[in-house]
Amino acid sequence: MKLSLKIIIRLGFILALPVFSGCDSNENVIETPTATDQRTELSVAGSTFASPFFNRVLEAWGQKNPNLKPVYRSIGSGAGIEEFIAGTTDIGTTDAPLNAAESARLKEDISEIIVTSGMISIAYHLDDIDDTIKLPREVYPDIFLGKITRWDDPRIAAANPGLKLPPKFIQVVARADSSGTTYAFTHHLSSISQTWKVGLGAAKTIDWPGSTMTAPGNEGVAQRLAITKYSIGYVEYGFAHRLGLKTAKLENQAGKYVLPSLDAGEEGLSGSALSSSSDLSESISDPEGDSSYPIVAYTWALLHQRYNDPDKDLAVRNLIKWSLTEGQTLAKPLMYLPLSQQIVQAGLNKLGG
């Protein structure tokens, strides 16, 4: 016998209902326990310049401390400072020391500790030239000021005799976000160019000329340079090296043209007055020395004097101590520069160790 449509619908509805046994329905629910991460999270945020170094340090240190979960967020020095001031990250990292306005917003004394250093390269994208471009000290500030706009400009050509420079416009690439790399770069430019110093000055954000292309983070600038012909930009050397970008020879204070390299970077650090100074809250401007690469920079970790959680307080101090000692061996493979013993000891003294 055929069932009516109404009966079929009712039957389907009944079969779709859950089966009850006369006791509370909750007794029939089997709950699966949810796995939770019981480790204490330690948040570090800021510098993109030093992000590969910090990621490697936190990975190695985390393996030695399985009860802790260190996390690094590469958000730029400006954002790292803001999060530290707001209390939303345990450690801030920055390639620009705190300025007076930022320090005034803090409700307590803090520690600024140098934890690594590196080089800022001027990278470029010229497919048809195999030889390395040389850039004099009076030339590369004017490129970023928008005063030199073509690759075959006479001042670039004079420093590169024999090179067939393309008659193309230069596409400058710079940072879009609040950046310690930008601060360190413009701090250097301010020290070698009076025009730059009285014009744009040294800052984490710059009002770049209208034709400048911007990108977030060192990784963003490096990637933009890799895909944009006839471009030039400033970027932490390790990023340029890993992407195979060409980097310019820059004229240093001694009048020598130097490529970024670990040896030249270490010469730059040793040629800085800061290397023997007790004041470790200043950026390096223009190192001395024939072999010195002229644009080197430090990265600081921002720490509270004390953390409310004693376990976190101990973890923060142990992490920075490890970064200053064993962690320095991780610098060179990533194209960063190990700190001098004087800088390391100054950091340990601030930690009380």
C-alpha positions in Angstrom: 0.0 0.0 0.0 1.3 3.4 -0.8 1.8 5.8 2.0 0.4 9.2 1.8 2.7 12.2 1.4 1.6 13.5 4.8 2.6 10.2 6.5 5.9 10.1 4.7 6.7 13.7 5.9 5.8 12.8 9.5 7.8 9.6 9.4 10.8 11.5 8.2 10.5 14.1 10.9 10.3 11.4 13.6 13.3 9.5 12.3 15.3 12.7 12.3 14.6 13.3 16.0 17.2 12.3 18.6 16.4 9.1 20.6 15.7 9.8 24.3 16.0 7.1 27.0 13.8 8.5 29.7 16.8 10.0 31.6 18.3 13.4 31.1 19.5 13.8 27.5 22.8 15.2 28.7 23.8 11.8 30.1 24.0 10.5 26.5 26.5 13.2 25.3 30.1 12.1 25.2 32.4 15.1 25.6 35.8 15.0 24.0 38.4 16.7 26.1 40.0 19.7 24.3 43.8 19.8 24.4 45.1 23.1 25.7 48.6 24.5 25.6 49.7 24.8 29.2 52.9 26.7 28.3 53.5 30.3 29.5 53.4 32.6 26.4 56.2 35.1 26.1 55.3 37.8 23.5 57.9 39.7 21.6 57.0 42.2 18.9 58.6 44.9 16.8 61.5 45.2 14.4 61.3 43.6 11.0 65.0 44.5 10.5 66.0 41.9 13.1 63.0 39.5 12.8 65.0 36.6 11.3 67.4 36.8 14.2 64.7 37.0 16.9 62.7 34.1 15.3 65.8 31.9 15.3 66.7 32.9 18.9 63.2 32.2 20.2 63.1 28.9 18.4 66.4 27.7 19.9 65.6 29.1 23.3 62.1 27.6 23.3 63.6 24.2 22.6 65.6 24.6 25.8 62.6 25.8 27.8 59.7 23.6 26.8 57.4 25.0 29.5 57.5 28.4 27.7 56.0 29.5 24.4 57.9 32.4 23.0 56.2 34.2 20.0 57.7 36.9 17.8 55.6 39.2 15.7 57.3 41.2 13.0 55.2 44.4 13.0 57.8 47.2 12.7 59.7 49.1 15.3 57.0 51.8 15.6 54.3 49.3 16.3 56.5 47.3 18.6 57.1 50.5 20.7 53.4 51.3 20.8 52.5 47.8 21.9 55.1 47.8 24.6 53.9 51.2 26.0 50.3 49.9 25.9 51.3 46.7 27.7 50.1 44.3 25.0 53.5 42.7 24.4 56.1 41.5 27.0 59.1 42.7 25.1 59.3 45.4 22.4 62.0 45.4 19.8 63.2 48.5 17.9 66.0 49.7 15.6 65.3 53.3 16.8 65.9 54.2 20.4 62.9 55.6 22.3 62.4 59.3 21.7 61.4 61.8 24.4 57.7 61.7 23.6 57.6 57.9 23.8 59.6 57.9 27.0 57.2 60.4 28.6 54.2 58.0 28.0 55.8 55.3 30.0 54.6 55.0 33.6 57.9 53.5 34.9 61.6 53.3 34.2 62.4 50.6 31.6 65.6 49.0 30.2 66.7 49.5 26.6 69.2 46.7 25.8 71.0 46.2 22.5 70.6 42.6 21.5 71.8 42.5 17.9 73.1 44.6 15.0 73.2 44.5 11.2 73.6 46.5 8.0 71.2 48.5 5.9 72.0 47.9 2.3 71.0 50.0 -0.7 69.7 47.4 -3.1 68.7 48.0 -6.7 67.2 46.2 -9.7 69.2 46.6 -13.0 69.0 43.5 -15.1 71.4 44.6 -17.8 74.4 45.5 -15.6 76.5 42.8 -14.0 79.1 45.1 -12.4 78.3 46.5 -9.0 77.1 50.1 -8.9 79.1 52.6 -6.8 77.2 55.4 -5.1 79.1 58.4 -3.7 78.1 60.0 -0.4 76.7 63.1 -2.1 74.7 61.0 -4.6 72.6 58.5 -2.7 70.9 61.0 -0.3 69.8 62.9 -3.4 68.4 59.8 -5.0 66.1 59.3 -2.0 65.3 63.1 -2.0 64.1 62.8 -5.6 66.8 65.2 -6.8 68.5 62.5 -9.0 65.8 60.8 -11.0 67.5 58.9 -13.8 70.0 56.0 -13.8 72.2 57.8 -16.4 72.5 60.9 -14.3 76.0 62.4 -14.8 76.8 62.1 -11.1 76.1 58.4 -11.0 77.9 58.0 -14.4 81.0 59.8 -13.0 81.4 57.3 -10.2 80.9 54.3 -12.6 83.1 54.9 -15.7 82.7 52.2 -18.3 79.2 51.2 -17.2 76.4 51.6 -19.7 73.8 53.0 -17.4 70.2 52.8 -18.7 68.4 56.0 -19.7 65.5 55.1 -17.3 63.8 56.8 -14.4 64.8 55.5 -11.0 61.9 54.0 -9.0 62.6 54.6 -5.3 61.2 52.0 -2.9 60.8 52.9 0.8 59.0 51.8 4.0 55.3 52.5 4.4 55.1 51.8 8.1 56.7 53.3 11.2 60.2 51.8 10.9 63.4 51.6 12.9 65.2 50.7 9.6 63.9 54.0 8.2 65.1 55.8 11.3 68.6 54.3 11.2 68.9 54.9 7.5 67.7 58.6 7.7 69.9 59.1 10.8 72.8 58.2 8.6 71.6 60.4 5.7 71.2 63.3 8.1 74.8 62.9 9.2 76.3 63.0 5.7 73.8 65.4 4.0 72.9 68.9 5.3 70.1 69.1 2.8 68.6 65.9 4.2 69.2 67.0 7.8 67.3 70.3 7.5 64.7 68.8 5.1 63.4 65.4 6.1 65.6 64.7 9.1 65.8 61.4 11.0 62.5 59.7 11.8 60.7 56.4 11.7 58.2 57.8 9.2 59.2 60.1 6.3 57.1 62.2 3.9 58.8 60.7 0.9 58.7 62.4 -2.5 55.5 61.8 -4.5 57.0 59.3 -6.9 58.3 57.0 -4.2 56.8 53.5 -4.0 56.3 52.2 -0.4 55.9 48.8 1.1 55.5 47.5 4.7 58.4 45.8 6.5 61.9 44.9 5.3 60.4 41.8 3.6 57.9 44.0 1.7 60.6 46.4 0.4 62.9 43.5 -0.6 60.0 41.8 -2.5 59.1 45.0 -4.2 62.7 45.6 -5.3 62.8 42.0 -6.7 59.9 42.5 -9.0 60.3 46.2 -10.0 62.8 47.0 -12.8 65.0 50.1 -12.4 64.2 50.3 -8.7 66.3 51.2 -5.7 65.6 51.0 -2.0 67.0 50.5 1.5 66.7 47.2 3.2 68.3 45.1 5.9 71.2 43.3 4.2 70.1 39.7 5.1 66.8 40.2 3.3 68.6 41.5 0.2 71.1 38.6 0.4 68.4 35.9 0.7 66.5 37.3 -2.3 69.7 37.6 -4.4 69.2 41.4 -4.8 72.1 43.5 -6.1 73.5 45.8 -3.5 75.5 49.0 -4.1 79.0 49.8 -3.0 78.7 52.9 -0.8 81.3 55.5 -0.3 82.3 55.6 3.4 83.7 58.3 5.6 87.2 57.5 4.4 86.3 57.9 0.8 86.4 54.1 0.0 83.6 52.2 -1.8 82.5 49.2 0.3 80.0 46.5 -0.2 77.9 45.2 2.7 79.6 42.1 4.2 80.1 40.6 7.6 83.7 41.8 7.8 82.8 45.3 6.6 79.9 45.5 9.0 82.0 44.5 11.9 84.5 47.2 10.9 81.7 49.6 10.9 80.7 48.7 14.4 84.2 49.0 15.7 84.6 52.3 13.9 81.6 53.7 15.8 82.1 55.9 18.9 79.2 54.0 20.4 81.2 50.8 20.6 83.1 52.2 23.6 80.5 54.6 25.0 78.6 54.1 28.2 75.5 55.6 26.5 74.0 52.8 24.5 70.8 54.5 23.5 72.0 56.2 20.3 72.0 55.0 16.7 75.2 54.8 14.8 75.5 57.6 12.3 78.7 57.4 10.2 81.5 54.9 11.2 85.1 55.6 10.7 87.6 53.3 9.1 88.9 52.5 5.5 87.1 49.2 5.4 83.9 50.1 7.3 80.5 49.7 5.7 78.8 53.1 6.4 75.3 52.1 7.4 75.2 49.8 10.4 72.4 49.7 13.1 71.6 48.3 16.5 68.4 46.7 17.6 67.2 47.2 21.2 64.9 45.1 23.4 62.6 47.1 25.6 62.0 45.5 29.0 60.1 46.5 32.1 62.1 46.7 35.3 59.8 44.2 36.9 56.9 42.1 35.6 53.9 41.3 37.7 54.2 37.6 37.2 57.5 36.4 38.8 57.8 33.5 36.4 57.5 35.8 33.4 59.9 38.2 34.9 62.5 35.5 35.2 61.7 34.1 31.7 62.2 37.6 30.1 65.5 38.1 31.8 66.8 34.6 31.0 65.8 35.1 27.4 67.6 38.4 27.0 70.6 37.0 28.8 70.7 33.9 26.5 70.3 36.2 23.5 73.4 38.2 24.6 75.5 35.2 25.2 74.8 31.9 23.4 72.4 33.6 21.1 75.1 35.7 19.5 76.4 32.6 17.7 73.2 32.6 15.6 73.9 36.1 14.2 76.4 35.5 11.4 74.5 32.7 9.6 71.6 35.1 9.2 73.9 38.0 8.1 73.7 39.8 11.4 76.7 41.1 13.3 77.7 39.7 16.7 77.9 42.3 19.4 81.2 43.4 20.9 82.0 42.1 24.4 81.6 45.7 25.7 78.1 45.9 24.4 77.2 42.4 25.7 78.6 43.2 29.2 76.7 46.5 29.3 73.5 44.6 28.5 74.2 42.0 31.2 74.9 44.7 33.7 71.4 46.2 33.0 69.9 42.8 33.6 71.8 42.5 36.8 73.8 39.5 35.6 
